[in-house]
Amino acid sequence: MSDSRPRLLWLCGPSGVGKSTTGFEVFGRLTRAGIRAAYLDADQISLVHPVPAGSEHALRARALGAIWPNLAAAGVRCLVLSGYVNTPGEAALYTAAVPGADVTPIRLRAEPDALRRRFLGRGWLPDLVDAALADADALDRTDLAAACVDTTGLTVPQAARQVLDRAGALPGPGPALDRAGALPDPRPVRVRERAAPPDPAPVLWITGPTGVGKSTVAFEIYRRLIRTGAPAAYVDLQQIGFLRPGADGDAIRTANLAALWEVHRGAGARRLVVSGDVPHGAAGLFAAGSLTVCRLRASRDTLAERLLLRGRGLGPVIPGDELRGLPPATLRRIAERAAREDLPRDGALLVDTDGQSAEETARRVRLKADGWA
């Protein structure tokens, strides 16, 4: 492989096999080796409803294609992508979306008993386990990816090491980064600028301190929207900003959000729910009067309680959750810092979450935000 070409290292396989956890571990190993890398979960860039049957992969490929120029402009040498694919035709959609990249698909597999345990261990959508096992069996009878890693009995670090072994020569780190993690070129990294949409499609942005439950509440609001049949999209800002080493996280998140919202609108979405901190200048992505920012709040004790649960691994498994596995003393310090930083922000609706479930908080947010009840 030419060292000058960026790499797309694509981990595919059946649902529950460990694509996201293994992919994020691979991402971490690359960045610790000094390779400027990015990570994406294909599910996280395609949360749009409704999507016409049979076009899920086309939508994901369009989203990947919209984000790819931003990553290339930011100097990314390797993008680790986690996402399922079942046929060569589906895989070709993704390859076409990243011109100039060296695409390396690696299939993850596991024996049926191990896959069943992992799938059920996630604690959500257990009724789909049989479908996942059927997909796994079908993939075992194809030659979709030349490289395959059997993860049965492997830990996540062990699986990541095998993935990197199968990947072969990786791109070099590119220009050396300075101490702040920036590229040495004195010109700022620029991404494609997009004009704000002309029509004021409503955008609800959920923000708040660490541990308050931003993504959980925002996703619940999105779920409630789509249950009504409303054409809507959801973006977790953290999940589209994994770029390391580098000091321009806000810039890449803002650029990727703009790119995704353009794709989602093209797919028919007429409302957008976003979770995460609001980067400087992000409001300019949307038509005047269309953005509502809601800041969730919680007491120090409530934040500590929620962070302790995250640290123990309870709740949904989210790629890049740096709180998972931290000792209680560290989590309590994070809660104290988050409580001190939880200051009112101009123009944001404030919703207290103490004593409230995610469902209850989502209902309160919708009632408080004009046009979202």
Beta strands, then each sheet from edge to edge (+ up, - down):
strand 1: 7-12
strand 2: 37-41
strand 3: 48-49
strand 4: 78-82
strand 5: 102-109
strand 6: 147-150
strand 7: 203-207
strand 8: 232-236
strand 9: 242-244
strand 10: 271-275
strand 11: 291-297
strand 12: 349-352
sheet 1: 6+ 5+ 1+ 4+ 2+ 9-
sheet 2: 3+ 8- 10- 7- 11- 12-
end
